[in-house]
Amino acid sequence: MILNFIPADVANFKDILSHILGAIFIMIIFALAYAYLKPHQLHKRRLVSTLLLKISYLFYLLVLLIIVYLASLVKEGLGEVFYGVEFFVFLIVLFAPNIGILARKLGPFSKKRENYNYFFTIVNIISTLAILVMYFI
């Protein structure tokens, strides 16, 4: 039965390839988010609030991508790491900052943009802490 024999190097190749593709996926998503947000271009009147929002979102996104990578490739998957109520909290934490960063240029928020930026900076920080706590505890 020579056909059933798979060398150890070939068996590990699939795992190594998954890890490499996961790392490339993280870099691509982060680069797209950076290009969309353009944190180096700041608003003249709302300099601090805009900078805080963009930096907190990019940090949140980096932590989220690393945790998803670790949960899906290193551990048994997202369903095993975040189970029960934690999975629903994870879904809220997954979508709330993304909705906040995408909705910031809509008309109703343009007049109160500074308060909006500070509010979603806090949402990003709380979401980041929630992801870390749920993953490590």
Buried (B, 14 or more C-beta within 10 A) or exposed (E): EEEEEEEEEEEEEEEEEEEEEBBEEBEEBBEEBBEEBEBEEBEEEBEEBBBBBBBBBBEBBBBBBBBBBEBBBEEEEBEEBBEEEBEEBBEEBBEBBBEBBEEBEEEEBEEEBBEBBBBBBEBBBBBBEBBEEBBEE
